[in-house]
Amino acid sequence: MLLEVKNLNTFYGLSHVLQNISLTVDRGEIVALLGRNGMGKSTTLKSIMGLAKPRSGKVVYGGLNLAGKPPYKIAQAGLGFIPEDRRIFNNLTVLENLNMGAKNQGGNAGSTGQNRWNLERVFATFPWMKDRIAQSGQFLSGGEQQMLAIGRALMGNPELLLVDEPTEGLAPLIVKQVRDVLKEINQAGMTILLVEHNYKVATSLANRVYLMGKARIGFEGTVQELESKPDVKQDFLEV
C-alpha cells in the first residue's frame, strides 16, 4: 500500500467538510474519487497535500504520517498535486513553468534513475511544448494549460500524483488527450489519485473507485462492482 488515509476530519471554520474519510491507494493504481459537486472531493486531495489542514486523522505515506505537515514537506516525500484550476504562472514561459516544478534531488522520494522525469521526457510526452518553450502561459489554451500543469507536476518526480478535475471545461477532443496522457504516465509507473466529474473518463482509467456523499465515503469498490449497482450510482452520482 502506497497511501492510507484514515479517519480524516477537516473543517472550514465551523463547517465539518470531511468526516472520517478513509481510503487507500496501492502502488501503480489509478484510484478515482467521484461524487456530486460540493461533497468534499477536492478538499480530500487538499487535505492529503497539506493545503487544507486536517483537524484529526492520518495520511500515511511510505510509513510516515504526513497529516498536518506543510505542503512542501509532503511534496518532498514524493507526492505531486495538479489543482483543479491548474495554477500555471501566466507571466512565465512554458519552460519557466516547467522548471518551477522541479525539486532538488536530495529531498524527493519519488522516481529515480531512468524513471525520472526531466525536460527531455516531458517534451517526449508533450511534443508541442518543445516548440513553444518561450511562449507565455497566458497565451495557452485551456487544454494546453492543463497539459502544462501535468508536465510541471511531473518535473517534481512524484511517486503519487493527486489530480483534481483535469478535464473540467475542456473540449471533447482535449478531454481524450488528457485522458490518454494520464493513462500513459500511469502505464509508465505513476500512481494516481484522481478526482474527476466525467464518469466515463474516470472509470476508463481507474482500477478502483470511491464515491463521496456529503463529507463522507459512501461506496468503495472496483469499477465492475459499481457498474453492477445502478442504485448506488443513482444515489451518489446522478442529479
Backbone torsions as a table, in degrees:
resi	resn	phi	psi	omega
1	MET	NA	128.2	-178.5
2	LEU	-88.4	-41.2	-177.7
3	LEU	-134.4	134.6	171.8
4	GLU	-130.7	118.2	173.0
5	VAL	-101.9	125.0	-172.4
6	LYS	-130.9	118.2	173.3
7	ASN	51.3	51.0	-177.4
8	LEU	-82.1	130.3	177.8
9	ASN	-126.3	123.8	-179.6
10	THR	-129.9	140.4	179.9
11	PHE	-120.7	144.7	163.9
12	TYR	-111.5	100.5	-172.7
13	GLY	65.7	-122.1	178.3
14	LEU	-92.7	-4.5	-176.9
15	SER	-84.7	122.9	-177.7
16	HIS	-88.4	88.6	-167.5
17	VAL	-85.9	-23.4	172.1
18	LEU	-126.3	125.2	-174.6
19	GLN	-122.0	100.3	176.7
20	ASN	55.3	48.7	179.4
21	ILE	-74.4	127.9	176.6
22	SER	-133.0	133.6	175.7
23	LEU	-159.3	162.8	178.2
24	THR	-133.5	153.4	174.5
25	VAL	-135.0	122.9	177.5
26	ASP	-89.2	155.3	179.9
27	ARG	-58.2	131.7	177.3
28	GLY	88.5	-6.9	-179.0
29	GLU	-80.7	159.9	154.4
30	ILE	-112.9	118.9	177.4
31	VAL	-112.0	129.5	-178.7
32	ALA	-104.3	136.4	174.9
33	LEU	-111.2	112.3	-171.0
34	LEU	-119.6	160.8	177.1
35	GLY	159.6	170.5	177.9
36	ARG	-67.9	168.0	177.3
37	ASN	-61.7	143.2	174.7
38	GLY	82.1	10.4	-177.4
39	MET	-86.4	-16.2	179.0
40	GLY	112.9	12.2	-176.5
41	LYS	-64.7	-51.1	-180.0
42	SER	-64.5	-37.0	178.2
43	THR	-64.2	-32.5	175.9
44	THR	-61.1	-47.9	178.5
45	LEU	-62.9	-42.9	-179.7
46	LYS	-65.1	-33.8	178.6
47	SER	-70.6	-37.1	176.1
48	ILE	-64.9	-40.1	-174.4
49	MET	-84.0	-7.1	179.1
50	GLY	87.7	4.6	178.8
51	LEU	-79.7	-22.3	167.7
52	ALA	-122.7	132.9	-173.1
53	LYS	-92.2	115.7	177.8
54	PRO	-65.6	146.7	175.7
55	ARG	-83.2	-29.0	177.2
56	SER	-157.1	168.0	-179.4
57	GLY	104.4	178.0	-175.5
58	LYS	-127.3	146.9	168.6
59	VAL	-125.7	94.8	-173.6
60	VAL	-97.3	120.7	-179.0
61	TYR	-136.9	123.7	-178.2
62	GLY	59.6	31.0	179.0
63	GLY	83.0	-2.3	-178.4
64	LEU	-110.4	140.8	174.8
65	ASN	-86.7	111.0	-176.9
66	LEU	-94.8	-2.4	-175.1
67	ALA	-58.5	127.2	177.0
68	GLY	87.3	-7.7	178.4
69	LYS	-75.7	155.2	-179.8
70	PRO	-66.5	153.1	-176.0
71	PRO	-55.4	-36.2	-177.0
72	TYR	-67.5	-32.0	176.3
73	LYS	-68.6	-39.2	179.9
74	ILE	-68.9	-39.0	175.7
75	ALA	-63.1	-41.4	179.1
76	GLN	-64.3	-27.5	179.5
77	ALA	-72.1	-19.3	177.1
78	GLY	125.0	14.9	177.2
79	LEU	-104.2	142.6	174.3
80	GLY	-121.9	155.4	-175.0
81	PHE	-137.2	128.9	173.4
82	ILE	-113.7	105.9	-173.7
83	PRO	-72.7	161.8	-178.2
84	GLU	-59.4	-37.3	-177.3
85	ASP	-97.7	14.6	171.5
86	ARG	72.4	-48.6	175.4
87	ARG	57.9	36.6	172.0
88	ILE	-73.0	162.0	-179.9
89	PHE	-92.0	106.8	-173.5
90	ASN	-63.3	-30.4	-176.4
91	ASN	-88.3	0.3	177.6
92	LEU	-106.2	156.6	178.4
93	THR	-76.0	170.5	175.3
94	VAL	-55.7	-47.6	-179.3
95	LEU	-62.9	-42.4	-179.6
96	GLU	-65.9	-38.3	176.2
97	ASN	-61.4	-45.0	179.7
98	LEU	-62.5	-44.1	-179.2
99	ASN	-66.4	-26.7	176.3
100	MET	-64.0	-25.4	-179.5
101	GLY	-82.5	-15.8	-176.6
102	ALA	-72.3	139.7	178.0
103	LYS	-115.6	156.8	173.9
104	ASN	-60.7	142.8	-175.6
105	GLN	-61.6	-36.4	-168.4
106	GLY	-62.6	-40.5	-172.9
107	GLY	-91.6	-0.3	-171.5
108	ASN	-100.2	128.3	-179.2
109	ALA	-98.2	17.8	-176.2
110	GLY	-85.4	-143.0	-173.6
111	SER	-63.6	146.8	-179.3
112	THR	-133.1	166.6	173.9
113	GLY	59.6	-137.6	-175.7
114	GLN	-68.5	-14.5	178.3
115	ASN	-86.9	-0.7	-178.6
116	ARG	-68.9	145.3	175.1
117	TRP	-92.9	132.3	175.5
118	ASN	-141.0	-177.1	-177.8
119	LEU	-58.7	-41.8	-178.6
120	GLU	-60.5	-43.4	-178.3
121	ARG	-71.9	-37.6	176.6
122	VAL	-63.2	-42.9	179.0
123	PHE	-65.8	-31.1	176.5
124	ALA	-68.3	-32.7	179.0
125	THR	-79.9	-36.5	-179.5
126	PHE	-124.0	78.8	-172.9
127	PRO	-58.1	-31.8	-177.7
128	TRP	-62.0	-27.1	-176.6
129	MET	-65.9	-35.5	-176.5
130	LYS	-62.8	-33.2	-179.4
131	ASP	-83.5	-7.8	-174.4
132	ARG	-130.8	32.3	-175.5
133	ILE	-63.3	-24.6	-177.4
134	ALA	-94.6	1.5	-177.6
135	GLN	-81.0	138.3	179.0
136	SER	-70.0	144.2	-178.5
137	GLY	-60.1	-28.2	-177.0
138	GLN	-68.6	-16.5	-178.2
139	PHE	-99.7	7.7	176.9
140	LEU	-86.6	150.3	173.9
141	SER	-70.7	169.2	178.5
142	GLY	-58.8	-42.3	179.0
143	GLY	-66.2	-39.3	178.2
144	GLU	-66.6	-38.1	176.4
145	GLN	-63.4	-38.0	178.3
146	GLN	-65.5	-43.6	177.5
147	MET	-61.9	-39.7	178.9
148	LEU	-65.3	-39.3	177.6
149	ALA	-62.7	-39.0	177.3
150	ILE	-66.1	-46.7	179.6
151	GLY	-60.4	-41.5	178.9
152	ARG	-61.9	-42.4	177.9
153	ALA	-64.5	-39.7	179.5
154	LEU	-65.2	-30.6	178.9
155	MET	-62.5	-20.4	175.7
156	GLY	-82.1	-2.4	179.2
157	ASN	52.2	54.2	176.1
158	PRO	-72.8	159.2	171.6
159	GLU	-95.4	-27.7	178.2
160	LEU	-129.4	128.2	-178.3
161	LEU	-110.7	123.1	174.6
162	LEU	-95.7	119.0	-172.4
163	VAL	-121.7	119.6	-173.8
164	ASP	-109.7	109.6	174.5
165	GLU	50.5	60.0	-174.7
166	PRO	-69.6	-21.1	-176.8
167	THR	-105.3	5.1	-176.5
168	GLU	-62.1	128.4	174.8
169	GLY	77.6	8.8	-177.0
170	LEU	-100.5	151.9	177.2
171	ALA	-67.3	153.4	-175.6
172	PRO	-53.0	-40.1	-179.9
173	LEU	-64.7	-39.0	179.5
174	ILE	-72.6	-35.1	175.0
175	VAL	-55.6	-45.5	179.2
176	LYS	-62.4	-40.8	-179.9
177	GLN	-64.0	-43.4	178.5
178	VAL	-63.6	-43.6	178.2
179	ARG	-59.3	-45.2	-178.4
180	ASP	-64.1	-36.7	178.0
181	VAL	-65.6	-43.6	178.7
182	LEU	-62.6	-39.6	177.3
183	LYS	-64.3	-41.9	-178.0
184	GLU	-64.3	-45.5	-177.5
185	ILE	-72.0	-28.6	173.8
186	ASN	-66.7	-43.3	179.1
187	GLN	-65.3	-23.0	176.6
188	ALA	-84.3	-0.1	173.5
189	GLY	119.2	-1.9	-177.6
190	MET	-82.3	130.6	174.0
191	THR	-88.5	138.8	-172.8
192	ILE	-133.9	132.2	166.2
193	LEU	-108.8	117.3	-166.7
194	LEU	-116.9	127.2	165.5
195	VAL	-103.1	125.3	-173.2
196	GLU	-151.7	129.3	-179.9
197	HIS	-81.2	-21.4	-178.6
198	ASN	-84.0	105.4	-173.8
199	TYR	-60.9	-41.6	-178.0
200	LYS	-65.3	-41.2	177.7
201	VAL	-63.2	-48.9	-176.4
202	ALA	-60.5	-46.5	-175.1
203	THR	-78.6	-15.8	173.9
204	SER	-78.7	-18.2	-178.9
205	LEU	-102.6	-37.5	-165.4
206	ALA	-79.0	146.1	167.8
207	ASN	-81.5	-42.0	-179.7
208	ARG	-136.7	160.7	179.7
209	VAL	-133.6	149.0	167.6
210	TYR	-119.0	136.9	175.6
211	LEU	-109.1	131.8	178.9
212	MET	-104.5	130.6	162.3
213	GLY	-91.2	-163.2	-178.1
214	LYS	-63.9	103.2	172.8
215	ALA	71.5	3.7	-175.5
216	ARG	-136.5	156.7	170.5
217	ILE	-82.9	128.0	-178.0
218	GLY	-111.1	-15.8	-179.5
219	PHE	-154.4	143.0	173.6
220	GLU	-138.8	132.0	177.7
221	GLY	173.3	-176.7	176.9
222	THR	-77.6	166.2	176.0
223	VAL	-60.8	-40.0	179.7
224	GLN	-62.7	-41.2	178.2
225	GLU	-64.4	-39.6	178.6
226	LEU	-66.0	-41.9	-179.7
227	GLU	-62.3	-26.1	-179.9
228	SER	-83.4	-0.6	-177.0
229	LYS	-124.9	74.4	-178.4
230	PRO	-60.7	-27.6	179.0
231	ASP	-68.0	-37.0	177.2
232	VAL	-67.3	-44.2	177.7
233	LYS	-58.6	-42.7	180.0
234	GLN	-65.3	-41.8	-177.4
235	ASP	-65.5	-37.0	-170.7
236	PHE	-108.3	-16.3	-172.9
237	LEU	-122.3	-36.6	-173.6
238	GLU	-80.9	144.1	-179.0
239	VAL	-83.6	NA	NA
